[in-house]
Amino acid sequence: MVLLKMKFTQQRRVRLAQGLWLMSWMAVMCGTFVFCLGAYLKTELLRRDEVMDNTEIHVVPNILMLVGLASIGTNWVASRMCQDSLDVSRFPRWKPFLLAWFVVATLLCFLLIAVVVLSYALQGSLEESLKVGLRNGIRFYKDTDVPGRCFQKETIDRLQMEFRCCGNNNFRDWFEVQWVSNRYLDFTSKEVKDRIRSNVDGRYLLDGVPFSCCNPASPRPCLQQRLTDNSAHHSYDYQSEELNLYNRGCRKALIDYYMGLMNSTGPGVLSVILIQMSVILSLRYLQTAVEAAMALEDPAGDSEGYVLEKGLKETFEEVKTKALVLLKFGQVNPDASQESPKAEDPEKADNTTEKAASATPAS
């Protein structure tokens, strides 16, 4: 049973080819959009690479760029097929490549669906990566003289100012690490000695934060030191001074930013999938209609086009059978070594018999 059969006149085939040509170039533009989207997301992830612990999330922009490039090439080929579909002498040359084209185009649709799924599935991995990366970034904030970490302070400061955040979870994360380098501490000062002695690890801990945590929307000058001491500042209440510093942690800010980027790709990617599926369906109708007209030896006559020559169940069984045959083709037969040896050459057998007879003494 033929699936979704339609009748095409010469005029309808021409219109189908023209419409498919336009859709193919639209799909080429969509492929360019997908590639640029992946490149932009990749760039944004690389910009914050210093505060990420792993690169699993990079699989999303990598797939987007790969699918974008493949879509450009695939749909450009489809546009050429449309141009040659009305030329009886030129269209048959595409026939050996049509099956591969349909396989690649269908695979691109599945990859785009996988991108949408991964955008949501990798949120936990992104959060864990930022959690560890930001924690290490805060720990190494003071190491401006250590090779490989000398730009960590600038990275964290710019990050906190750009995303209006402070610390990993909140500004209290700075209370747990020594973020002031020893080279800027006066070890002859009693206050410095007392703070170092009061800590079991010998670290100089403060209830303070870097300047980049200061909120410019605060009505008073920013307070960075002795934040938990209400008596240290005039008209200050530690619990109610919410505008003094950014309350949101940088991990939450970055997750919202990146998930917003990836979620915004969803509608665009789904639109590209619909356009790509329309190109696949239209090209299948054009292929079968043109081949039917060529088989009737009347290129200008009416023909029938369809999506599948058989029903879904029959097509699935046929594809399954072919796949099993291909899988068995490369296998080694385990019983081959146990087969009986081939019969000897008859001439050699006759010679052996004659020699045996001549060697037998006469009675």
Secondary structure, 3 states (H helix, E strand, C coil): CCECCEEECHHHHHHHHHHHHHHHHHHHHHHHHHHHHHHHHHHHHHHCHHHCCCCHHHHHHHHHHHHHHHHHHHHHHHHHHHHHCCCCCCHHHHHHHHHHHHHHHHHHHHHHHHHHHHHHHCHHHHHHHHHHHHHHHHHCCCCCCCCCCCCHHHHHHHHHHHCCCCCCCCHHHHHHCCCCCHHHCCCCCHHHHHHHHCCCCCCCCCCCCCHHHECCCCCCCCCCCCCCCHHHCCCCCCCCCCCCECCCCHHHHHHHHHHHHHHHHHHHHHHHHHHHHHHHHHHHHHHHHHHHHHHCCCCCCCEEECCECCCHHHHHHHHHHHHHHHHHHCCCCCCHHHCCCCCCCHHHHHHHHHHHHHCCCCC
